[in-house]
Amino acid sequence: MKVTKILAVASVTGVVAASAFAAPALAWHPKGVIKKSVQNQTTGSALSDANNAAAAVAAKPGDTLKYVIEVRNDGSAGTSNEMHFTKLTDTLPAGVELIADPAKRAINEDLGVIKPGQKVTKEYLVKVTSAKDGDLIENKACFTGDSEVK
């Protein structure tokens, strides 16, 4: 029996901050956070933190995994701390395929505006295709955002 360990990593690829001008300008201080969890739905495993290698989910070829990606803004309240034009990107690694569209290798979602204290959660089902015993499948998701005036 072949068993694969699933590790999905979440990271911020870029949140651009507004720079200061000679004239007074609003400071932009969102605090973007991304969290990714994974669950083996075939075996009924618990949803686990996908950034923790020690808690990596075991899976076999053909198993269905659920990826849960949460992007939130932990910034202080205020309109200048909103994350505008927020986009989520998750490029699927070899060893898994998106159940909804097996030919699709990347998930790109426009999350819009995320205000301080708000979050957006997305869920995706993938099928394990890796046949290597002991293989570690590392999946990275990231997001970008900007100020309203870019």
Biotite code that builds the C-alpha atoms (Angstrom):
import biotite.structure as struc

atoms = struc.array([
    struc.Atom([0.000, 0.000, 0.000], chain_id="A", res_id=1, res_name="MET", atom_name="CA", element="C"),
    struc.Atom([1.402, 3.356, -1.038], chain_id="A", res_id=2, res_name="LYS", atom_name="CA", element="C"),
    struc.Atom([1.069, 6.223, 1.414], chain_id="A", res_id=3, res_name="VAL", atom_name="CA", element="C"),
    struc.Atom([1.760, 9.857, 0.640], chain_id="A", res_id=4, res_name="THR", atom_name="CA", element="C"),
    struc.Atom([2.124, 12.697, 3.147], chain_id="A", res_id=5, res_name="LYS", atom_name="CA", element="C"),
    struc.Atom([0.285, 15.883, 2.252], chain_id="A", res_id=6, res_name="ILE", atom_name="CA", element="C"),
    struc.Atom([1.698, 19.240, 3.338], chain_id="A", res_id=7, res_name="LEU", atom_name="CA", element="C"),
    struc.Atom([0.092, 22.415, 2.059], chain_id="A", res_id=8, res_name="ALA", atom_name="CA", element="C"),
    struc.Atom([1.866, 25.673, 2.761], chain_id="A", res_id=9, res_name="VAL", atom_name="CA", element="C"),
    struc.Atom([0.268, 29.093, 2.861], chain_id="A", res_id=10, res_name="ALA", atom_name="CA", element="C"),
    struc.Atom([2.214, 32.274, 2.316], chain_id="A", res_id=11, res_name="SER", atom_name="CA", element="C"),
    struc.Atom([1.848, 35.937, 1.471], chain_id="A", res_id=12, res_name="VAL", atom_name="CA", element="C"),
    struc.Atom([3.494, 36.800, -1.832], chain_id="A", res_id=13, res_name="THR", atom_name="CA", element="C"),
    struc.Atom([2.929, 40.476, -1.538], chain_id="A", res_id=14, res_name="GLY", atom_name="CA", element="C"),
    struc.Atom([0.873, 43.154, 0.039], chain_id="A", res_id=15, res_name="VAL", atom_name="CA", element="C"),
    struc.Atom([1.976, 46.497, -1.272], chain_id="A", res_id=16, res_name="VAL", atom_name="CA", element="C"),
    struc.Atom([2.009, 49.361, 1.221], chain_id="A", res_id=17, res_name="ALA", atom_name="CA", element="C"),
    struc.Atom([1.427, 52.973, 0.283], chain_id="A", res_id=18, res_name="ALA", atom_name="CA", element="C"),
    struc.Atom([4.503, 55.145, 0.663], chain_id="A", res_id=19, res_name="SER", atom_name="CA", element="C"),
    struc.Atom([4.602, 58.580, 2.301], chain_id="A", res_id=20, res_name="ALA", atom_name="CA", element="C"),
    struc.Atom([4.332, 61.709, 0.185], chain_id="A", res_id=21, res_name="PHE", atom_name="CA", element="C"),
    struc.Atom([5.428, 65.286, 0.933], chain_id="A", res_id=22, res_name="ALA", atom_name="CA", element="C"),
    struc.Atom([1.776, 66.172, 1.520], chain_id="A", res_id=23, res_name="ALA", atom_name="CA", element="C"),
    struc.Atom([-0.180, 64.333, 4.240], chain_id="A", res_id=24, res_name="PRO", atom_name="CA", element="C"),
    struc.Atom([-1.384, 60.940, 3.068], chain_id="A", res_id=25, res_name="ALA", atom_name="CA", element="C"),
    struc.Atom([-3.394, 58.160, 4.633], chain_id="A", res_id=26, res_name="LEU", atom_name="CA", element="C"),
    struc.Atom([-1.274, 55.327, 5.969], chain_id="A", res_id=27, res_name="ALA", atom_name="CA", element="C"),
    struc.Atom([-2.259, 51.879, 4.762], chain_id="A", res_id=28, res_name="TRP", atom_name="CA", element="C"),
    struc.Atom([-1.742, 49.201, 7.413], chain_id="A", res_id=29, res_name="HIS", atom_name="CA", element="C"),
    struc.Atom([-3.723, 46.039, 6.736], chain_id="A", res_id=30, res_name="PRO", atom_name="CA", element="C"),
    struc.Atom([-2.488, 42.827, 8.286], chain_id="A", res_id=31, res_name="LYS", atom_name="CA", element="C"),
    struc.Atom([-3.107, 40.081, 5.769], chain_id="A", res_id=32, res_name="GLY", atom_name="CA", element="C"),
    struc.Atom([-2.965, 36.492, 7.007], chain_id="A", res_id=33, res_name="VAL", atom_name="CA", element="C"),
    struc.Atom([-3.429, 33.241, 5.103], chain_id="A", res_id=34, res_name="ILE", atom_name="CA", element="C"),
    struc.Atom([-4.152, 29.871, 6.681], chain_id="A", res_id=35, res_name="LYS", atom_name="CA", element="C"),
    struc.Atom([-4.407, 26.582, 4.841], chain_id="A", res_id=36, res_name="LYS", atom_name="CA", element="C"),
    struc.Atom([-5.826, 23.361, 6.235], chain_id="A", res_id=37, res_name="SER", atom_name="CA", element="C"),
    struc.Atom([-6.150, 19.915, 4.690], chain_id="A", res_id=38, res_name="VAL", atom_name="CA", element="C"),
    struc.Atom([-8.383, 16.936, 5.397], chain_id="A", res_id=39, res_name="GLN", atom_name="CA", element="C"),
    struc.Atom([-8.405, 13.440, 3.918], chain_id="A", res_id=40, res_name="ASN", atom_name="CA", element="C"),
    struc.Atom([-12.109, 12.980, 3.266], chain_id="A", res_id=41, res_name="GLN", atom_name="CA", element="C"),
    struc.Atom([-11.662, 9.384, 2.140], chain_id="A", res_id=42, res_name="THR", atom_name="CA", element="C"),
    struc.Atom([-10.298, 8.282, 5.525], chain_id="A", res_id=43, res_name="THR", atom_name="CA", element="C"),
    struc.Atom([-12.301, 10.827, 7.530], chain_id="A", res_id=44, res_name="GLY", atom_name="CA", element="C"),
    struc.Atom([-9.222, 12.457, 9.055], chain_id="A", res_id=45, res_name="SER", atom_name="CA", element="C"),
    struc.Atom([-9.525, 15.646, 11.060], chain_id="A", res_id=46, res_name="ALA", atom_name="CA", element="C"),
    struc.Atom([-8.929, 18.994, 9.374], chain_id="A", res_id=47, res_name="LEU", atom_name="CA", element="C"),
    struc.Atom([-5.295, 19.773, 10.170], chain_id="A", res_id=48, res_name="SER", atom_name="CA", element="C"),
    struc.Atom([-2.979, 22.769, 9.879], chain_id="A", res_id=49, res_name="ASP", atom_name="CA", element="C"),
    struc.Atom([-1.361, 22.407, 6.475], chain_id="A", res_id=50, res_name="ALA", atom_name="CA", element="C"),
    struc.Atom([1.731, 24.394, 7.501], chain_id="A", res_id=51, res_name="ASN", atom_name="CA", element="C"),
    struc.Atom([2.819, 21.855, 10.110], chain_id="A", res_id=52, res_name="ASN", atom_name="CA", element="C"),
    struc.Atom([4.950, 19.018, 8.665], chain_id="A", res_id=53, res_name="ALA", atom_name="CA", element="C"),
    struc.Atom([4.448, 16.979, 11.835], chain_id="A", res_id=54, res_name="ALA", atom_name="CA", element="C"),
    struc.Atom([0.686, 17.028, 11.234], chain_id="A", res_id=55, res_name="ALA", atom_name="CA", element="C"),
    struc.Atom([0.872, 16.197, 7.512], chain_id="A", res_id=56, res_name="ALA", atom_name="CA", element="C"),
    struc.Atom([-2.106, 14.156, 6.345], chain_id="A", res_id=57, res_name="VAL", atom_name="CA", element="C"),
    struc.Atom([-1.474, 10.627, 5.059], chain_id="A", res_id=58, res_name="ALA", atom_name="CA", element="C"),
    struc.Atom([-3.156, 9.705, 1.781], chain_id="A", res_id=59, res_name="ALA", atom_name="CA", element="C"),
    struc.Atom([-3.165, 6.991, -0.872], chain_id="A", res_id=60, res_name="LYS", atom_name="CA", element="C"),
    struc.Atom([-3.668, 7.271, -4.622], chain_id="A", res_id=61, res_name="PRO", atom_name="CA", element="C"),
    struc.Atom([-7.338, 7.935, -5.324], chain_id="A", res_id=62, res_name="GLY", atom_name="CA", element="C"),
    struc.Atom([-8.037, 9.548, -1.927], chain_id="A", res_id=63, res_name="ASP", atom_name="CA", element="C"),
    struc.Atom([-10.048, 12.778, -1.898], chain_id="A", res_id=64, res_name="THR", atom_name="CA", element="C"),
    struc.Atom([-8.559, 15.700, 0.016], chain_id="A", res_id=65, res_name="LEU", atom_name="CA", element="C"),
    struc.Atom([-10.264, 18.925, 1.010], chain_id="A", res_id=66, res_name="LYS", atom_name="CA", element="C"),
    struc.Atom([-8.095, 22.056, 1.023], chain_id="A", res_id=67, res_name="TYR", atom_name="CA", element="C"),
    struc.Atom([-9.514, 24.921, 3.098], chain_id="A", res_id=68, res_name="VAL", atom_name="CA", element="C"),
    struc.Atom([-7.848, 28.296, 2.511], chain_id="A", res_id=69, res_name="ILE", atom_name="CA", element="C"),
    struc.Atom([-8.659, 31.294, 4.701], chain_id="A", res_id=70, res_name="GLU", atom_name="CA", element="C"),
    struc.Atom([-7.455, 34.809, 3.879], chain_id="A", res_id=71, res_name="VAL", atom_name="CA", element="C"),
    struc.Atom([-8.160, 37.382, 6.542], chain_id="A", res_id=72, res_name="ARG", atom_name="CA", element="C"),
    struc.Atom([-7.315, 40.956, 7.444], chain_id="A", res_id=73, res_name="ASN", atom_name="CA", element="C"),
    struc.Atom([-6.228, 41.310, 11.063], chain_id="A", res_id=74, res_name="ASP", atom_name="CA", element="C"),
    struc.Atom([-5.499, 45.041, 10.632], chain_id="A", res_id=75, res_name="GLY", atom_name="CA", element="C"),
    struc.Atom([-6.944, 47.744, 12.857], chain_id="A", res_id=76, res_name="SER", atom_name="CA", element="C"),
    struc.Atom([-10.388, 49.090, 12.035], chain_id="A", res_id=77, res_name="ALA", atom_name="CA", element="C"),
    struc.Atom([-10.407, 51.911, 9.518], chain_id="A", res_id=78, res_name="GLY", atom_name="CA", element="C"),
    struc.Atom([-11.086, 52.282, 5.823], chain_id="A", res_id=79, res_name="THR", atom_name="CA", element="C"),
    struc.Atom([-7.415, 52.893, 5.044], chain_id="A", res_id=80, res_name="SER", atom_name="CA", element="C"),
    struc.Atom([-6.652, 49.369, 6.311], chain_id="A", res_id=81, res_name="ASN", atom_name="CA", element="C"),
    struc.Atom([-8.828, 47.552, 3.794], chain_id="A", res_id=82, res_name="GLU", atom_name="CA", element="C"),
    struc.Atom([-7.144, 45.066, 1.446], chain_id="A", res_id=83, res_name="MET", atom_name="CA", element="C"),
    struc.Atom([-8.418, 45.836, -2.054], chain_id="A", res_id=84, res_name="HIS", atom_name="CA", element="C"),
    struc.Atom([-7.915, 43.817, -5.238], chain_id="A", res_id=85, res_name="PHE", atom_name="CA", element="C"),
    struc.Atom([-7.162, 40.731, -3.128], chain_id="A", res_id=86, res_name="THR", atom_name="CA", element="C"),
    struc.Atom([-6.332, 37.650, -5.177], chain_id="A", res_id=87, res_name="LYS", atom_name="CA", element="C"),
    struc.Atom([-5.731, 34.060, -4.092], chain_id="A", res_id=88, res_name="LEU", atom_name="CA", element="C"),
    struc.Atom([-3.394, 31.805, -6.077], chain_id="A", res_id=89, res_name="THR", atom_name="CA", element="C"),
    struc.Atom([-2.854, 28.099, -5.468], chain_id="A", res_id=90, res_name="ASP", atom_name="CA", element="C"),
    struc.Atom([-0.717, 26.234, -8.000], chain_id="A", res_id=91, res_name="THR", atom_name="CA", element="C"),
    struc.Atom([-1.404, 22.530, -7.601], chain_id="A", res_id=92, res_name="LEU", atom_name="CA", element="C"),
    struc.Atom([1.707, 20.357, -7.354], chain_id="A", res_id=93, res_name="PRO", atom_name="CA", element="C"),
    struc.Atom([2.296, 17.081, -9.160], chain_id="A", res_id=94, res_name="ALA", atom_name="CA", element="C"),
    struc.Atom([0.569, 14.317, -7.220], chain_id="A", res_id=95, res_name="GLY", atom_name="CA", element="C"),
    struc.Atom([-2.882, 15.913, -6.931], chain_id="A", res_id=96, res_name="VAL", atom_name="CA", element="C"),
    struc.Atom([-5.531, 17.057, -9.376], chain_id="A", res_id=97, res_name="GLU", atom_name="CA", element="C"),
    struc.Atom([-8.538, 19.308, -8.952], chain_id="A", res_id=98, res_name="LEU", atom_name="CA", element="C"),
    struc.Atom([-11.673, 17.149, -8.924], chain_id="A", res_id=99, res_name="ILE", atom_name="CA", element="C"),
    struc.Atom([-13.837, 19.865, -10.519], chain_id="A", res_id=100, res_name="ALA", atom_name="CA", element="C"),
    struc.Atom([-11.406, 20.214, -13.460], chain_id="A", res_id=101, res_name="ASP", atom_name="CA", element="C"),
    struc.Atom([-8.479, 17.723, -13.569], chain_id="A", res_id=102, res_name="PRO", atom_name="CA", element="C"),
    struc.Atom([-6.789, 19.632, -16.409], chain_id="A", res_id=103, res_name="ALA", atom_name="CA", element="C"),
    struc.Atom([-6.643, 22.836, -14.346], chain_id="A", res_id=104, res_name="LYS", atom_name="CA", element="C"),
    struc.Atom([-3.286, 23.160, -12.541], chain_id="A", res_id=105, res_name="ARG", atom_name="CA", element="C"),
    struc.Atom([-3.828, 26.504, -10.819], chain_id="A", res_id=106, res_name="ALA", atom_name="CA", element="C"),
    struc.Atom([-6.623, 28.014, -8.773], chain_id="A", res_id=107, res_name="ILE", atom_name="CA", element="C"),
    struc.Atom([-6.964, 31.784, -9.144], chain_id="A", res_id=108, res_name="ASN", atom_name="CA", element="C"),
    struc.Atom([-9.693, 33.558, -7.189], chain_id="A", res_id=109, res_name="GLU", atom_name="CA", element="C"),
    struc.Atom([-10.526, 37.247, -7.016], chain_id="A", res_id=110, res_name="ASP", atom_name="CA", element="C"),
    struc.Atom([-11.410, 37.831, -3.347], chain_id="A", res_id=111, res_name="LEU", atom_name="CA", element="C"),
    struc.Atom([-12.207, 41.542, -3.749], chain_id="A", res_id=112, res_name="GLY", atom_name="CA", element="C"),
    struc.Atom([-12.051, 43.789, -0.678], chain_id="A", res_id=113, res_name="VAL", atom_name="CA", element="C"),
    struc.Atom([-11.277, 42.328, 2.745], chain_id="A", res_id=114, res_name="ILE", atom_name="CA", element="C"),
    struc.Atom([-11.968, 44.812, 5.523], chain_id="A", res_id=115, res_name="LYS", atom_name="CA", element="C"),
    struc.Atom([-10.235, 44.688, 8.916], chain_id="A", res_id=116, res_name="PRO", atom_name="CA", element="C"),
    struc.Atom([-11.697, 41.843, 10.974], chain_id="A", res_id=117, res_name="GLY", atom_name="CA", element="C"),
    struc.Atom([-13.106, 40.069, 7.923], chain_id="A", res_id=118, res_name="GLN", atom_name="CA", element="C"),
    struc.Atom([-12.046, 36.826, 6.257], chain_id="A", res_id=119, res_name="LYS", atom_name="CA", element="C"),
    struc.Atom([-12.770, 34.910, 3.068], chain_id="A", res_id=120, res_name="VAL", atom_name="CA", element="C"),
    struc.Atom([-12.707, 31.101, 3.107], chain_id="A", res_id=121, res_name="THR", atom_name="CA", element="C"),
    struc.Atom([-12.435, 28.910, 0.005], chain_id="A", res_id=122, res_name="LYS", atom_name="CA", element="C"),
    struc.Atom([-12.617, 25.103, -0.185], chain_id="A", res_id=123, res_name="GLU", atom_name="CA", element="C"),
    struc.Atom([-11.348, 22.834, -2.953], chain_id="A", res_id=124, res_name="TYR", atom_name="CA", element="C"),
    struc.Atom([-11.454, 19.073, -3.453], chain_id="A", res_id=125, res_name="LEU", atom_name="CA", element="C"),
    struc.Atom([-8.443, 17.345, -4.985], chain_id="A", res_id=126, res_name="VAL", atom_name="CA", element="C"),
    struc.Atom([-7.703, 13.731, -5.802], chain_id="A", res_id=127, res_name="LYS", atom_name="CA", element="C"),
    struc.Atom([-4.339, 12.173, -4.916], chain_id="A", res_id=128, res_name="VAL", atom_name="CA", element="C"),
    struc.Atom([-2.625, 10.856, -8.046], chain_id="A", res_id=129, res_name="THR", atom_name="CA", element="C"),
    struc.Atom([0.885, 10.335, -6.631], chain_id="A", res_id=130, res_name="SER", atom_name="CA", element="C"),
    struc.Atom([1.930, 6.693, -6.605], chain_id="A", res_id=131, res_name="ALA", atom_name="CA", element="C"),
    struc.Atom([5.271, 7.172, -4.814], chain_id="A", res_id=132, res_name="LYS", atom_name="CA", element="C"),
    struc.Atom([5.417, 5.568, -1.376], chain_id="A", res_id=133, res_name="ASP", atom_name="CA", element="C"),
    struc.Atom([6.433, 8.090, 1.289], chain_id="A", res_id=134, res_name="GLY", atom_name="CA", element="C"),
    struc.Atom([6.241, 11.006, -1.151], chain_id="A", res_id=135, res_name="ASP", atom_name="CA", element="C"),
    struc.Atom([5.658, 14.453, 0.380], chain_id="A", res_id=136, res_name="LEU", atom_name="CA", element="C"),
    struc.Atom([3.302, 16.599, -1.677], chain_id="A", res_id=137, res_name="ILE", atom_name="CA", element="C"),
    struc.Atom([3.837, 20.257, -0.842], chain_id="A", res_id=138, res_name="GLU", atom_name="CA", element="C"),
    struc.Atom([1.130, 22.648, -2.013], chain_id="A", res_id=139, res_name="ASN", atom_name="CA", element="C"),
    struc.Atom([1.635, 26.402, -1.659], chain_id="A", res_id=140, res_name="LYS", atom_name="CA", element="C"),
    struc.Atom([-1.149, 28.964, -1.660], chain_id="A", res_id=141, res_name="ALA", atom_name="CA", element="C"),
    struc.Atom([-0.621, 32.707, -1.549], chain_id="A", res_id=142, res_name="CYS", atom_name="CA", element="C"),
    struc.Atom([-2.501, 35.982, -1.852], chain_id="A", res_id=143, res_name="PHE", atom_name="CA", element="C"),
    struc.Atom([-1.825, 39.523, -2.943], chain_id="A", res_id=144, res_name="THR", atom_name="CA", element="C"),
    struc.Atom([-3.618, 42.758, -2.116], chain_id="A", res_id=145, res_name="GLY", atom_name="CA", element="C"),
    struc.Atom([-3.251, 46.488, -2.548], chain_id="A", res_id=146, res_name="ASP", atom_name="CA", element="C"),
    struc.Atom([-4.616, 49.791, -1.317], chain_id="A", res_id=147, res_name="SER", atom_name="CA", element="C"),
    struc.Atom([-7.746, 51.203, -2.895], chain_id="A", res_id=148, res_name="GLU", atom_name="CA", element="C"),
    struc.Atom([-5.676, 53.713, -4.906], chain_id="A", res_id=149, res_name="VAL", atom_name="CA", element="C"),
    struc.Atom([-3.081, 51.065, -5.815], chain_id="A", res_id=150, res_name="LYS", atom_name="CA", element="C"),
])
